[in-house]
Amino acid sequence: MPLENAITPDELSEFLKEAADLHTTVNPTLVDEITQFTNQPPADWILLKNGSRSQIGAVQLEDGREIVLKYYHPKKIFKKLNYRIRGSRCQRSWIAGLALDKVGIPTPKPLLIAEQTSALGLLNSQSLLVTERAAGTSLRSLPPERLEMVIPLLTNHFELFSDYHIAHGDLKASNIIVDDANQPSFIDLDATRFLLSGKAWDRARASDRLRFKRNWQNHPAATMMEKCFSY
């Protein structure tokens, strides 16, 4: 698909560098409200996932907006040092959210990133990513009649993935949320990469395709869903 009315790959490359220096996309008043969650989650949050490396939950702000808090807890010293030098999974997800929005691929708006260090600033001890919450249900939970309405939009988004050589990294159906208007949104961007080339792009594209198709094995809509991932 031609890149009409969109940024060029070179412009995206520059934006990816700039995004690493951003720490919030919201006004100062909202920053004050959100940063109270930097050290620990609020008592009234709704826990969505409690994994070994991260905790994810949702909370409602004073203005009624629902946000998602994702706390990253690197366990090993090597990981803590590596994340400090090369950038953490939290930072990669932050940059990916900003960049997907830049090229026109829907994802919950990134609101704030906060990373804590220890050992004289040499190690990442904890990271927090705050985004808006994607309203809706996972793609695989939709009935066939709604899937038919989502496919054209999803196909267009996958074409943008191809145009910019973007690999999601974990393209399972539960990481695509569809709202009441049948608009899909991509979440869980920790492993997302941009502007891949050569064999790296071929491998990443094949991995995304395989991950996506596995979700539809033995599903009545399997053939229909495979068509939207044609690149």
TORPAMAR-546915 format. One line per 2 residues: their letters; for each residue x, y, z of C-alpha. Coordinates in Angstrom, 3 decimals, padded with zeros to 6 digits, always signed. Last residue first. Layout:
! residues N
A	X,Y,Z; ...
This chain:
! residues 231
YS	+001.719,-009.700,+003.551; -001.625,-011.540,+003.603
FC	-002.789,-011.226,+007.173; -006.408,-010.367,+006.374
KE	-006.842,-013.634,+004.497; -005.909,-015.771,+007.494
MM	-008.918,-014.426,+009.368; -011.472,-015.775,+006.878
TA	-009.879,-019.201,+006.737; -009.858,-019.518,+010.533
AP	-013.362,-018.130,+011.158; -014.860,-021.407,+012.403
HN	-011.899,-021.812,+014.823; -009.966,-025.085,+014.884
QW	-006.707,-023.124,+014.573; -007.407,-019.429,+014.740
NR	-004.881,-018.330,+017.330; -002.114,-020.214,+015.517
KF	-002.609,-017.874,+012.562; -001.509,-014.791,+014.499
RL	+001.630,-016.349,+015.939; +002.565,-017.742,+012.524
RD	+002.118,-014.369,+010.815; +004.069,-012.557,+013.528
SA	+006.920,-015.080,+013.280; +007.004,-014.862,+009.486
RA	+007.188,-011.061,+009.663; +009.969,-011.220,+012.242
RD	+012.008,-013.695,+010.213; +011.663,-011.794,+006.927
WA	+012.347,-008.463,+008.630; +015.541,-009.733,+010.267
KG	+016.521,-011.365,+006.968; +016.683,-008.037,+005.195
SL	+015.394,-004.975,+006.986; +013.485,-003.954,+010.075
LF	+012.025,-000.461,+010.170; +010.356,-000.911,+013.545
RT	+010.295,-003.374,+016.420; +007.556,-004.395,+018.864
AD	+008.631,-006.691,+021.713; +007.113,-004.768,+024.628
LD	+004.097,-003.683,+022.561; +001.322,-005.324,+024.568
IF	-001.681,-003.715,+022.825; -003.009,-003.219,+019.291
SP	-006.389,-001.562,+018.693; -009.210,-002.727,+016.434
QN	-012.222,-000.530,+015.587; -015.455,-002.528,+015.509
AD	-017.518,+000.458,+016.746; -018.033,-001.312,+020.080
DV	-014.264,-001.636,+020.527; -011.924,-004.360,+019.283
II	-008.793,-005.286,+021.259; -005.880,-006.982,+019.504
NS	-003.386,-008.458,+021.961; -005.774,-011.324,+022.767
AK	-005.554,-012.366,+019.114; -001.857,-013.145,+019.359
LD	+000.671,-010.940,+017.629; +003.515,-011.112,+020.119
GH	+006.482,-009.454,+018.401; +004.574,-006.636,+016.725
AI	+006.984,-006.522,+013.797; +007.027,-003.274,+011.821
HY	+008.521,-003.149,+008.332; +007.096,+000.325,+007.716
DS	+004.923,-000.625,+004.756; +004.315,-004.132,+006.149
FL	+002.920,-002.958,+009.478; +000.911,-000.434,+007.467
EF	-000.524,-003.311,+005.431; -001.437,-005.032,+008.697
HN	-003.430,-001.947,+009.650; -005.354,-001.997,+006.368
TL	-006.120,-005.695,+006.798; -007.400,-005.060,+010.316
LP	-009.779,-002.432,+009.016; -011.104,-004.737,+006.280
IV	-011.322,-007.676,+008.756; -013.324,-005.910,+011.474
ME	-016.712,-006.101,+009.764; -016.342,-009.804,+008.985
LR	-015.200,-010.418,+012.553; -018.451,-008.894,+013.745
EP	-020.556,-011.479,+011.904; -018.219,-014.275,+013.013
PL	-018.719,-013.597,+016.748; -015.925,-011.731,+018.527
SR	-013.921,-013.393,+021.294; -010.884,-013.902,+019.067
LS	-010.421,-010.161,+018.618; -010.274,-009.399,+022.312
TG	-013.014,-007.233,+023.765; -013.664,-003.531,+024.011
AA	-012.152,-000.425,+025.577; -008.408,+000.012,+025.333
RE	-007.219,+001.623,+028.552; -005.156,+004.787,+028.260
TV	-001.508,+004.198,+028.913; +000.877,+004.288,+031.872
LL	+004.214,+002.464,+031.813; +006.077,+001.979,+035.076
SQ	+009.622,+000.735,+035.480; +011.425,-000.846,+038.413
SN	+015.008,-001.504,+039.531; +016.908,-000.405,+036.432
LL	+020.562,-000.614,+037.378; +023.518,+001.782,+037.143
GL	+021.913,+004.798,+038.793; +024.135,+004.710,+041.841
AS	+023.124,+001.111,+042.613; +019.410,+001.667,+042.020
TQ	+017.215,+003.087,+039.281; +013.551,+003.923,+038.892
EA	+011.769,+004.355,+035.584; +008.656,+006.427,+034.942
IL	+006.760,+006.461,+031.635; +003.632,+008.480,+031.001
LP	+000.523,+008.769,+028.851; +000.836,+006.269,+026.009
KP	-002.391,+006.358,+023.964; -003.945,+002.917,+023.542
TP	-003.025,+001.606,+020.093; -004.324,+002.370,+016.613
IG	-001.919,+002.180,+013.653; -001.722,+005.554,+011.919
VK	+002.016,+005.986,+011.401; +002.461,+008.319,+014.372
DL	+000.145,+006.284,+016.586; +002.357,+003.264,+016.027
AL	+005.377,+005.413,+016.915; +004.026,+006.675,+020.237
GA	+003.018,+003.188,+021.328; +006.319,+001.721,+020.160
IW	+008.322,+004.294,+022.108; +006.510,+003.451,+025.343
SR	+006.747,-000.301,+024.697; +010.484,-000.009,+024.115
QC	+010.837,+002.061,+027.283; +009.017,-000.562,+029.336
RS	+011.046,-003.357,+027.809; +014.085,-001.464,+029.049
GR	+016.675,+000.485,+027.116; +020.128,-000.590,+026.032
IR	+022.276,+000.502,+028.990; +019.759,+000.580,+031.851
YN	+017.873,-002.413,+030.493; +021.122,-004.371,+030.283
LK	+022.027,-003.510,+033.876; +018.669,-004.610,+035.267
KF	+018.678,-007.698,+033.072; +022.168,-008.711,+034.242
IK	+021.135,-008.075,+037.861; +018.281,-010.548,+037.495
KP	+014.684,-009.916,+038.509; +013.424,-007.096,+036.289
HY	+010.122,-005.844,+037.765; +007.976,-004.020,+035.199
YK	+004.834,-002.282,+036.425; +002.054,-001.753,+033.885
LV	-000.626,+000.753,+034.824; -003.679,+000.977,+032.572
IE	-005.883,+004.056,+032.499; -009.605,+004.651,+032.708
RG	-010.786,+008.231,+032.266; -013.420,+009.476,+034.687
DE	-011.840,+012.899,+035.212; -010.655,+011.833,+038.678
LQ	-008.744,+008.916,+037.194; -010.023,+005.343,+037.029
VA	-007.653,+002.451,+037.625; -006.509,-000.550,+035.618
GI	-003.933,-003.222,+036.367; -000.841,-004.898,+035.025
QS	+001.955,-006.516,+037.022; +005.234,-007.501,+035.426
RS	+008.094,-009.972,+035.340; +006.641,-012.971,+037.169
GN	+003.102,-012.183,+036.084; +000.077,-010.707,+037.806
KL	-002.358,-009.648,+035.117; -005.544,-007.581,+035.089
LI	-005.578,-006.317,+038.681; -008.321,-003.723,+039.111
WD	-006.908,-000.802,+041.069; -008.390,+000.255,+044.395
AP	-005.236,+000.087,+046.503; -003.265,+002.137,+044.007
PQ	-000.192,+000.535,+042.483; +003.258,+001.151,+043.934
NT	+006.213,+003.467,+043.483; +005.051,+005.517,+040.501
FQ	+001.323,+005.553,+041.312; +001.363,+009.101,+042.704
TI	+002.864,+010.010,+039.346; -000.567,+009.762,+037.703
ED	-002.279,+012.611,+039.548; +000.689,+014.951,+039.212
VL	+000.985,+014.126,+035.508; -002.691,+014.950,+035.073
TP	-002.131,+018.469,+036.298; +001.044,+018.827,+034.230
NV	-000.728,+018.076,+030.910; -000.302,+014.704,+029.203
TT	+002.170,+013.193,+026.731; +004.824,+012.108,+029.213
HL	+008.443,+011.020,+029.383; +009.828,+011.962,+025.992
DA	+013.521,+011.443,+025.237; +013.060,+008.009,+023.626
AE	+010.382,+009.507,+021.376; +012.985,+011.682,+019.643
KL	+014.977,+008.702,+018.392; +011.857,+006.909,+017.143
FE	+010.776,+010.147,+015.442; +013.978,+010.276,+013.421
SL	+013.427,+006.741,+012.123; +009.799,+007.569,+011.376
ED	+010.908,+010.500,+009.267; +013.255,+008.220,+007.332
PT	+010.454,+005.674,+006.868; +008.282,+008.455,+005.418
IA	+005.407,+009.997,+007.314; +001.924,+009.499,+005.984
NE	-000.467,+011.249,+003.603; +000.020,+008.438,+001.076
LP	+002.467,+005.673,+001.942; +001.514,+003.406,-000.914
M	+000.000,+000.000,+000.000
